[in-house]
């Protein structure tokens, strides 16, 4: 059972007077920078000149090159993509770090797979919100917060864990729950969830179901409604109250059909594939594959995304969404 923390468990003083440098101003960077600032912290943003630099400036932040932000900060939040984090850390962060600084990662990938080997004079912590950037910001503004996982990889100062808790509170997570994990467990379970369920399993299940209906002669719009559009309705119920709320909300016909036929969709072959996927993650095979893909400018990824955007389910979805929005 993961150890859980709430507002009363956080020593805000460990971070209250410190300067936080947010490195990167994408989805998570923007959300976390705004939440931290609204929590009362001094926040600066470190990015290269370009769109992110302009956006952060318009949002009212002091924006500067990454190296300058690192040099000026007590806490450095590395909110850049996994595939570029190691290069940015070696080139723009490491030379300007100083004793006792805390480096915060939102995902354990680069530390767990050895892409970044930090020097021994830094606190290395993780604060991983369980939500995409816009959701992290929206929940904070609404007075709630996204739950977060925290972990400590390296504790030089003796208060790395308290810094992680305070940072998590700063982005709103103490309003929900902060749970203690490890870099390894967060990385491996996160990748598995993405591949076997969220961005992989469910997506391919929807495409296969859509193609089955269309091949059987049903209209694409009908197939889209049943195989993708309705998914949000069920996902919202699951998010709010799990299987219990879903079964309390759907018809008994739907519930019975799902309970008796659904297990066929996760039979022995599917479970064997899940074990293979998890083994590739735990061994580092997936990480090596993805890092090599990026070294050659991710051609396979680009091709696969293009094919997915061109699939029948996506085309049907575009038409249905156009019709729902009034034909515009």
LOPAKE-462603 format. One record per residue (C-alpha): x negated, y, z negated; residue number from 0; chain. Coordinates in steps of 0.001 Angstrom, whole numbers, plus 500000, padded with zeros to 6 digits. Layout:
<rs>
xx = X yy = Y zz = Z seq = NUM mol = A
...
</rs>
This chain:
<rs>
xx = 500000 yy = 500000 zz = 500000 seq = 0 mol = A
xx = 498579 yy = 503369 zz = 501014 seq = 1 mol = A
xx = 497997 yy = 505825 zz = 498181 seq = 2 mol = A
xx = 500288 yy = 508824 zz = 498547 seq = 3 mol = A
xx = 499811 yy = 512481 zz = 497627 seq = 4 mol = A
xx = 502124 yy = 515451 zz = 497383 seq = 5 mol = A
xx = 501851 yy = 519147 zz = 496647 seq = 6 mol = A
xx = 501160 yy = 518680 zz = 492934 seq = 7 mol = A
xx = 498150 yy = 516471 zz = 493751 seq = 8 mol = A
xx = 496356 yy = 519162 zz = 495777 seq = 9 mol = A
xx = 493717 yy = 521487 zz = 494361 seq = 10 mol = A
xx = 494266 yy = 524436 zz = 496688 seq = 11 mol = A
xx = 491358 yy = 526334 zz = 495141 seq = 12 mol = A
xx = 488816 yy = 524154 zz = 496944 seq = 13 mol = A
xx = 489789 yy = 525744 zz = 500257 seq = 14 mol = A
xx = 491686 yy = 528937 zz = 499379 seq = 15 mol = A
xx = 488728 yy = 531301 zz = 499735 seq = 16 mol = A
xx = 487023 yy = 529501 zz = 502602 seq = 17 mol = A
xx = 486885 yy = 530282 zz = 506304 seq = 18 mol = A
xx = 488226 yy = 527587 zz = 508607 seq = 19 mol = A
xx = 487001 yy = 527360 zz = 512177 seq = 20 mol = A
xx = 489393 yy = 525556 zz = 514520 seq = 21 mol = A
xx = 487422 yy = 524204 zz = 517458 seq = 22 mol = A
xx = 489702 yy = 523769 zz = 520442 seq = 23 mol = A
xx = 493050 yy = 525450 zz = 521036 seq = 24 mol = A
xx = 495148 yy = 522836 zz = 522758 seq = 25 mol = A
xx = 498287 yy = 521198 zz = 521387 seq = 26 mol = A
xx = 496908 yy = 520321 zz = 517943 seq = 27 mol = A
xx = 494464 yy = 523220 zz = 517765 seq = 28 mol = A
xx = 497111 yy = 525850 zz = 518267 seq = 29 mol = A
xx = 499594 yy = 524263 zz = 515872 seq = 30 mol = A
xx = 497109 yy = 523635 zz = 513090 seq = 31 mol = A
xx = 495453 yy = 527045 zz = 513406 seq = 32 mol = A
xx = 498808 yy = 528798 zz = 513080 seq = 33 mol = A
xx = 499915 yy = 526626 zz = 510158 seq = 34 mol = A
xx = 496629 yy = 527146 zz = 508300 seq = 35 mol = A
xx = 496831 yy = 530901 zz = 508821 seq = 36 mol = A
xx = 500438 yy = 531018 zz = 507658 seq = 37 mol = A
xx = 499364 yy = 529081 zz = 504550 seq = 38 mol = A
xx = 497051 yy = 531964 zz = 503696 seq = 39 mol = A
xx = 493689 yy = 530744 zz = 504959 seq = 40 mol = A
xx = 491149 yy = 532753 zz = 506929 seq = 41 mol = A
xx = 491125 yy = 531073 zz = 510334 seq = 42 mol = A
xx = 488897 yy = 531713 zz = 513327 seq = 43 mol = A
xx = 489032 yy = 529899 zz = 516659 seq = 44 mol = A
xx = 486048 yy = 528593 zz = 518587 seq = 45 mol = A
xx = 486569 yy = 527961 zz = 522309 seq = 46 mol = A
xx = 484940 yy = 528689 zz = 525640 seq = 47 mol = A
xx = 486154 yy = 531621 zz = 527752 seq = 48 mol = A
xx = 489288 yy = 530721 zz = 529684 seq = 49 mol = A
xx = 492978 yy = 530051 zz = 529147 seq = 50 mol = A
xx = 492624 yy = 528744 zz = 525584 seq = 51 mol = A
xx = 490490 yy = 531752 zz = 524635 seq = 52 mol = A
xx = 493146 yy = 534115 zz = 526014 seq = 53 mol = A
xx = 496021 yy = 532250 zz = 524342 seq = 54 mol = A
xx = 494328 yy = 532248 zz = 520942 seq = 55 mol = A
xx = 493571 yy = 535960 zz = 521278 seq = 56 mol = A
xx = 497193 yy = 536717 zz = 522164 seq = 57 mol = A
xx = 498234 yy = 534705 zz = 519104 seq = 58 mol = A
xx = 496241 yy = 537141 zz = 516999 seq = 59 mol = A
xx = 493187 yy = 535060 zz = 516129 seq = 60 mol = A
xx = 489583 yy = 536154 zz = 516068 seq = 61 mol = A
xx = 488158 yy = 534063 zz = 518899 seq = 62 mol = A
xx = 484487 yy = 533425 zz = 519574 seq = 63 mol = A
xx = 482115 yy = 530886 zz = 521117 seq = 64 mol = A
xx = 482100 yy = 527548 zz = 519335 seq = 65 mol = A
xx = 478580 yy = 527950 zz = 517977 seq = 66 mol = A
xx = 479410 yy = 531316 zz = 516384 seq = 67 mol = A
xx = 482606 yy = 529967 zz = 514840 seq = 68 mol = A
xx = 480736 yy = 527019 zz = 513339 seq = 69 mol = A
xx = 478039 yy = 529256 zz = 511900 seq = 70 mol = A
xx = 480644 yy = 531504 zz = 510262 seq = 71 mol = A
xx = 482832 yy = 528763 zz = 508781 seq = 72 mol = A
xx = 482951 yy = 526695 zz = 505613 seq = 73 mol = A
xx = 485332 yy = 524144 zz = 507133 seq = 74 mol = A
xx = 485181 yy = 523144 zz = 510800 seq = 75 mol = A
xx = 488180 yy = 521403 zz = 512374 seq = 76 mol = A
xx = 487226 yy = 519425 zz = 515484 seq = 77 mol = A
xx = 490483 yy = 519548 zz = 517445 seq = 78 mol = A
xx = 489140 yy = 518689 zz = 520881 seq = 79 mol = A
xx = 489868 yy = 515607 zz = 523048 seq = 80 mol = A
xx = 488184 yy = 512329 zz = 522066 seq = 81 mol = A
xx = 486399 yy = 512065 zz = 525388 seq = 82 mol = A
xx = 484639 yy = 515424 zz = 525021 seq = 83 mol = A
xx = 484213 yy = 515607 zz = 521244 seq = 84 mol = A
xx = 480779 yy = 513975 zz = 521076 seq = 85 mol = A
xx = 479225 yy = 516287 zz = 523663 seq = 86 mol = A
xx = 480769 yy = 519380 zz = 522085 seq = 87 mol = A
xx = 479588 yy = 518298 zz = 518642 seq = 88 mol = A
xx = 475985 yy = 517687 zz = 519753 seq = 89 mol = A
xx = 475721 yy = 520802 zz = 521913 seq = 90 mol = A
xx = 477873 yy = 523444 zz = 520224 seq = 91 mol = A
xx = 478474 yy = 522328 zz = 516646 seq = 92 mol = A
xx = 475595 yy = 520373 zz = 515111 seq = 93 mol = A
xx = 472825 yy = 522980 zz = 515586 seq = 94 mol = A
xx = 474877 yy = 525601 zz = 513699 seq = 95 mol = A
xx = 476120 yy = 523495 zz = 510779 seq = 96 mol = A
xx = 474878 yy = 524167 zz = 507263 seq = 97 mol = A
xx = 474620 yy = 522252 zz = 503989 seq = 98 mol = A
xx = 477905 yy = 521402 zz = 502317 seq = 99 mol = A
xx = 480103 yy = 522261 zz = 505277 seq = 100 mol = A
xx = 483183 yy = 520097 zz = 505811 seq = 101 mol = A
xx = 483851 yy = 518761 zz = 509293 seq = 102 mol = A
xx = 487483 yy = 517731 zz = 509793 seq = 103 mol = A
xx = 488585 yy = 515301 zz = 512490 seq = 104 mol = A
xx = 492219 yy = 514767 zz = 513494 seq = 105 mol = A
xx = 491471 yy = 511235 zz = 514743 seq = 106 mol = A
xx = 488825 yy = 508725 zz = 513729 seq = 107 mol = A
xx = 487790 yy = 507685 zz = 517261 seq = 108 mol = A
xx = 484414 yy = 509398 zz = 517641 seq = 109 mol = A
xx = 483194 yy = 508572 zz = 514138 seq = 110 mol = A
xx = 484498 yy = 505001 zz = 514076 seq = 111 mol = A
xx = 483001 yy = 504110 zz = 517450 seq = 112 mol = A
xx = 479684 yy = 505837 zz = 516750 seq = 113 mol = A
xx = 480023 yy = 508594 zz = 519326 seq = 114 mol = A
xx = 479176 yy = 511099 zz = 516602 seq = 115 mol = A
xx = 476610 yy = 510296 zz = 513927 seq = 116 mol = A
xx = 476779 yy = 513193 zz = 511489 seq = 117 mol = A
xx = 473758 yy = 514377 zz = 509507 seq = 118 mol = A
xx = 473735 yy = 513557 zz = 505759 seq = 119 mol = A
xx = 474294 yy = 517140 zz = 504579 seq = 120 mol = A
xx = 477938 yy = 517452 zz = 505668 seq = 121 mol = A
xx = 481275 yy = 516320 zz = 504283 seq = 122 mol = A
xx = 482995 yy = 514288 zz = 507021 seq = 123 mol = A
xx = 486733 yy = 513950 zz = 506571 seq = 124 mol = A
xx = 489831 yy = 513166 zz = 508589 seq = 125 mol = A
xx = 493261 yy = 514780 zz = 508462 seq = 126 mol = A
xx = 495448 yy = 513066 zz = 511049 seq = 127 mol = A
xx = 498991 yy = 514474 zz = 511306 seq = 128 mol = A
xx = 501524 yy = 511930 zz = 512493 seq = 129 mol = A
xx = 503029 yy = 514130 zz = 515138 seq = 130 mol = A
xx = 502130 yy = 515977 zz = 518327 seq = 131 mol = A
xx = 501069 yy = 519617 zz = 518056 seq = 132 mol = A
xx = 504417 yy = 521292 zz = 518810 seq = 133 mol = A
xx = 506121 yy = 519049 zz = 516260 seq = 134 mol = A
xx = 503473 yy = 519831 zz = 513631 seq = 135 mol = A
xx = 504171 yy = 523524 zz = 514172 seq = 136 mol = A
xx = 507970 yy = 523219 zz = 514401 seq = 137 mol = A
xx = 508290 yy = 521232 zz = 511176 seq = 138 mol = A
xx = 506080 yy = 523741 zz = 509368 seq = 139 mol = A
xx = 508157 yy = 526700 zz = 510568 seq = 140 mol = A
xx = 511340 yy = 524902 zz = 509523 seq = 141 mol = A
xx = 509965 yy = 524533 zz = 505993 seq = 142 mol = A
xx = 509020 yy = 520888 zz = 506225 seq = 143 mol = A
xx = 505841 yy = 519280 zz = 507526 seq = 144 mol = A
xx = 504395 yy = 516351 zz = 509449 seq = 145 mol = A
xx = 503047 yy = 513514 zz = 507335 seq = 146 mol = A
xx = 499263 yy = 513093 zz = 507527 seq = 147 mol = A
xx = 496679 yy = 510411 zz = 506968 seq = 148 mol = A
xx = 493455 yy = 511481 zz = 505266 seq = 149 mol = A
xx = 490122 yy = 509701 zz = 504983 seq = 150 mol = A
xx = 486601 yy = 510413 zz = 503791 seq = 151 mol = A
xx = 483648 yy = 509136 zz = 505812 seq = 152 mol = A
xx = 480937 yy = 511103 zz = 504019 seq = 153 mol = A
xx = 481126 yy = 512968 zz = 500701 seq = 154 mol = A
xx = 478109 yy = 515186 zz = 500069 seq = 155 mol = A
xx = 479693 yy = 517841 zz = 497874 seq = 156 mol = A
xx = 481669 yy = 515502 zz = 495644 seq = 157 mol = A
xx = 484976 yy = 517118 zz = 496592 seq = 158 mol = A
xx = 485441 yy = 515969 zz = 500192 seq = 159 mol = A
xx = 488706 yy = 514221 zz = 499336 seq = 160 mol = A
xx = 490098 yy = 517356 zz = 497700 seq = 161 mol = A
xx = 489116 yy = 519340 zz = 500782 seq = 162 mol = A
xx = 490990 yy = 516834 zz = 502960 seq = 163 mol = A
xx = 494058 yy = 517089 zz = 500730 seq = 164 mol = A
xx = 493942 yy = 520904 zz = 500762 seq = 165 mol = A
xx = 493514 yy = 521016 zz = 504550 seq = 166 mol = A
xx = 496467 yy = 518634 zz = 504918 seq = 167 mol = A
xx = 498513 yy = 520913 zz = 502677 seq = 168 mol = A
xx = 497476 yy = 523863 zz = 504830 seq = 169 mol = A
xx = 499030 yy = 522305 zz = 507923 seq = 170 mol = A
xx = 502217 yy = 521480 zz = 505989 seq = 171 mol = A
xx = 501766 yy = 517802 zz = 505194 seq = 172 mol = A
xx = 502097 yy = 518129 zz = 501405 seq = 173 mol = A
xx = 505726 yy = 519101 zz = 502033 seq = 174 mol = A
xx = 506213 yy = 515605 zz = 503468 seq = 175 mol = A
xx = 503541 yy = 513129 zz = 502372 seq = 176 mol = A
xx = 499770 yy = 512729 zz = 502609 seq = 177 mol = A
xx = 498540 yy = 509139 zz = 502711 seq = 178 mol = A
xx = 494990 yy = 507916 zz = 502167 seq = 179 mol = A
xx = 493488 yy = 505615 zz = 504787 seq = 180 mol = A
xx = 490120 yy = 505038 zz = 506486 seq = 181 mol = A
xx = 488639 yy = 506204 zz = 509772 seq = 182 mol = A
xx = 488661 yy = 502605 zz = 511030 seq = 183 mol = A
xx = 492253 yy = 501801 zz = 510116 seq = 184 mol = A
xx = 493623 yy = 505083 zz = 511472 seq = 185 mol = A
xx = 491778 yy = 504688 zz = 514762 seq = 186 mol = A
xx = 492648 yy = 501058 zz = 515381 seq = 187 mol = A
xx = 496322 yy = 501277 zz = 514429 seq = 188 mol = A
xx = 496779 yy = 504536 zz = 516344 seq = 189 mol = A
xx = 495290 yy = 503097 zz = 519540 seq = 190 mol = A
xx = 497292 yy = 499897 zz = 519156 seq = 191 mol = A
xx = 500548 yy = 501801 zz = 518696 seq = 192 mol = A
xx = 499845 yy = 503902 zz = 521778 seq = 193 mol = A
xx = 498963 yy = 500928 zz = 523955 seq = 194 mol = A
xx = 501336 yy = 498213 zz = 522760 seq = 195 mol = A
xx = 504347 yy = 500393 zz = 522008 seq = 196 mol = A
xx = 504601 yy = 504138 zz = 522569 seq = 197 mol = A
xx = 502697 yy = 504906 zz = 525774 seq = 198 mol = A
xx = 502303 yy = 501354 zz = 527041 seq = 199 mol = A
xx = 504797 yy = 498722 zz = 525938 seq = 200 mol = A
xx = 507962 yy = 500824 zz = 525921 seq = 201 mol = A
xx = 507076 yy = 502609 zz = 529157 seq = 202 mol = A
xx = 506530 yy = 499363 zz = 531037 seq = 203 mol = A
xx = 509605 yy = 497770 zz = 529502 seq = 204 mol = A
xx = 511716 yy = 500680 zz = 530751 seq = 205 mol = A
xx = 510236 yy = 500452 zz = 534247 seq = 206 mol = A
xx = 510779 yy = 496683 zz = 534398 seq = 207 mol = A
xx = 514379 yy = 497009 zz = 533208 seq = 208 mol = A
xx = 515094 yy = 499811 zz = 535690 seq = 209 mol = A
xx = 513611 yy = 497836 zz = 538578 seq = 210 mol = A
xx = 515639 yy = 494765 zz = 537557 seq = 211 mol = A
xx = 518915 yy = 496684 zz = 537720 seq = 212 mol = A
xx = 518092 yy = 498432 zz = 541009 seq = 213 mol = A
xx = 516988 yy = 495154 zz = 542599 seq = 214 mol = A
xx = 520329 yy = 493662 zz = 541529 seq = 215 mol = A
xx = 522157 yy = 496384 zz = 543468 seq = 216 mol = A
xx = 523000 yy = 498949 zz = 540810 seq = 217 mol = A
xx = 522623 yy = 502644 zz = 541583 seq = 218 mol = A
xx = 519328 yy = 504259 zz = 540451 seq = 219 mol = A
xx = 521136 yy = 506923 zz = 538415 seq = 220 mol = A
xx = 523037 yy = 504255 zz = 536457 seq = 221 mol = A
xx = 519845 yy = 502303 zz = 535882 seq = 222 mol = A
xx = 518048 yy = 505436 zz = 534687 seq = 223 mol = A
xx = 520776 yy = 506306 zz = 532181 seq = 224 mol = A
xx = 520701 yy = 502839 zz = 530638 seq = 225 mol = A
xx = 516950 yy = 502200 zz = 530728 seq = 226 mol = A
xx = 515461 yy = 505585 zz = 529840 seq = 227 mol = A
xx = 517977 yy = 508328 zz = 529075 seq = 228 mol = A
xx = 519631 yy = 506387 zz = 526245 seq = 229 mol = A
xx = 516320 yy = 505626 zz = 524593 seq = 230 mol = A
xx = 516156 yy = 509058 zz = 522935 seq = 231 mol = A
xx = 519477 yy = 508441 zz = 521206 seq = 232 mol = A
xx = 518165 yy = 505237 zz = 519658 seq = 233 mol = A
xx = 514729 yy = 506706 zz = 518893 seq = 234 mol = A
xx = 516367 yy = 509549 zz = 516940 seq = 235 mol = A
xx = 518388 yy = 507058 zz = 514888 seq = 236 mol = A
xx = 515291 yy = 504953 zz = 514185 seq = 237 mol = A
xx = 513317 yy = 508061 zz = 513183 seq = 238 mol = A
xx = 516057 yy = 509186 zz = 510813 seq = 239 mol = A
xx = 516935 yy = 505881 zz = 509175 seq = 240 mol = A
xx = 515225 yy = 502862 zz = 510724 seq = 241 mol = A
xx = 516981 yy = 499724 zz = 511917 seq = 242 mol = A
xx = 519683 yy = 500217 zz = 509271 seq = 243 mol = A
xx = 520883 yy = 503558 zz = 510623 seq = 244 mol = A
xx = 520676 yy = 502298 zz = 514193 seq = 245 mol = A
xx = 522903 yy = 499298 zz = 513459 seq = 246 mol = A
xx = 525279 yy = 501461 zz = 511435 seq = 247 mol = A
xx = 525580 yy = 503843 zz = 514407 seq = 248 mol = A
xx = 525753 yy = 501671 zz = 517529 seq = 249 mol = A
xx = 528619 yy = 499409 zz = 518474 seq = 250 mol = A
xx = 528680 yy = 495835 zz = 517204 seq = 251 mol = A
xx = 528542 yy = 494754 zz = 520841 seq = 252 mol = A
xx = 525245 yy = 496604 zz = 521323 seq = 253 mol = A
xx = 523895 yy = 495399 zz = 518003 seq = 254 mol = A
xx = 524778 yy = 491752 zz = 518626 seq = 255 mol = A
xx = 523376 yy = 491825 zz = 522167 seq = 256 mol = A
xx = 520142 yy = 493376 zz = 520957 seq = 257 mol = A
xx = 519723 yy = 490981 zz = 518026 seq = 258 mol = A
xx = 520388 yy = 487844 zz = 520092 seq = 259 mol = A
xx = 518712 yy = 488795 zz = 523399 seq = 260 mol = A
xx = 516040 yy = 491246 zz = 522268 seq = 261 mol = A
xx = 513635 yy = 488623 zz = 520886 seq = 262 mol = A
xx = 513222 yy = 487258 zz = 524421 seq = 263 mol = A
xx = 511509 yy = 490545 zz = 525293 seq = 264 mol = A
xx = 508807 yy = 489913 zz = 522691 seq = 265 mol = A
xx = 508196 yy = 486224 zz = 523186 seq = 266 mol = A
xx = 504939 yy = 484245 zz = 522863 seq = 267 mol = A
xx = 503322 yy = 485813 zz = 525946 seq = 268 mol = A
xx = 504011 yy = 489335 zz = 524699 seq = 269 mol = A
xx = 502678 yy = 488560 zz = 521228 seq = 270 mol = A
xx = 499568 yy = 486973 zz = 522738 seq = 271 mol = A
xx = 499022 yy = 490115 zz = 524827 seq = 272 mol = A
xx = 499362 yy = 492254 zz = 521705 seq = 273 mol = A
xx = 496680 yy = 490208 zz = 519977 seq = 274 mol = A
xx = 494387 yy = 490670 zz = 522981 seq = 275 mol = A
xx = 494981 yy = 494425 zz = 522980 seq = 276 mol = A
xx = 494223 yy = 494650 zz = 519261 seq = 277 mol = A
xx = 491072 yy = 492549 zz = 519694 seq = 278 mol = A
xx = 489842 yy = 494904 zz = 522453 seq = 279 mol = A
xx = 490419 yy = 497879 zz = 520165 seq = 280 mol = A
xx = 488722 yy = 496332 zz = 517121 seq = 281 mol = A
xx = 485697 yy = 495131 zz = 519084 seq = 282 mol = A
xx = 485162 yy = 498536 zz = 520680 seq = 283 mol = A
xx = 485776 yy = 497157 zz = 524179 seq = 284 mol = A
xx = 488570 yy = 499636 zz = 524882 seq = 285 mol = A
xx = 486524 yy = 502559 zz = 523556 seq = 286 mol = A
xx = 483577 yy = 501637 zz = 525796 seq = 287 mol = A
xx = 485883 yy = 501263 zz = 528802 seq = 288 mol = A
xx = 487509 yy = 504659 zz = 528195 seq = 289 mol = A
xx = 484210 yy = 506450 zz = 527620 seq = 290 mol = A
xx = 482760 yy = 504969 zz = 530825 seq = 291 mol = A
xx = 485919 yy = 506008 zz = 532693 seq = 292 mol = A
xx = 485290 yy = 509580 zz = 531600 seq = 293 mol = A
xx = 481646 yy = 509488 zz = 532645 seq = 294 mol = A
xx = 482807 yy = 509060 zz = 536250 seq = 295 mol = A
xx = 485563 yy = 511702 zz = 535959 seq = 296 mol = A
xx = 488374 yy = 509221 zz = 535107 seq = 297 mol = A
xx = 489359 yy = 508057 zz = 538650 seq = 298 mol = A
xx = 491381 yy = 505044 zz = 537465 seq = 299 mol = A
xx = 493323 yy = 507143 zz = 534952 seq = 300 mol = A
xx = 494103 yy = 509781 zz = 537580 seq = 301 mol = A
xx = 495289 yy = 507147 zz = 540052 seq = 302 mol = A
xx = 497470 yy = 505356 zz = 537507 seq = 303 mol = A
xx = 499104 yy = 508597 zz = 536336 seq = 304 mol = A
xx = 499858 yy = 509504 zz = 539962 seq = 305 mol = A
xx = 501456 yy = 506107 zz = 540593 seq = 306 mol = A
xx = 503585 yy = 506428 zz = 537459 seq = 307 mol = A
xx = 504786 yy = 509879 zz = 538528 seq = 308 mol = A
xx = 505795 yy = 508394 zz = 541883 seq = 309 mol = A
xx = 507661 yy = 505335 zz = 540554 seq = 310 mol = A
xx = 511378 yy = 504860 zz = 541176 seq = 311 mol = A
xx = 512367 yy = 505404 zz = 537554 seq = 312 mol = A
xx = 510647 yy = 508793 zz = 537506 seq = 313 mol = A
xx = 512276 yy = 509856 zz = 540776 seq = 314 mol = A
xx = 515705 yy = 508838 zz = 539492 seq = 315 mol = A
xx = 515026 yy = 510723 zz = 536278 seq = 316 mol = A
xx = 514179 yy = 513914 zz = 538136 seq = 317 mol = A
xx = 517511 yy = 513744 zz = 539958 seq = 318 mol = A
xx = 519534 yy = 512942 zz = 536837 seq = 319 mol = A
xx = 517896 yy = 515735 zz = 534838 seq = 320 mol = A
xx = 518589 yy = 518123 zz = 537742 seq = 321 mol = A
xx = 522255 yy = 517130 zz = 537740 seq = 322 mol = A
xx = 522574 yy = 517380 zz = 533962 seq = 323 mol = A
xx = 521067 yy = 520866 zz = 533991 seq = 324 mol = A
xx = 523741 yy = 522041 zz = 536399 seq = 325 mol = A
xx = 522185 yy = 521090 zz = 539704 seq = 326 mol = A
xx = 519377 yy = 523632 zz = 539438 seq = 327 mol = A
</rs>
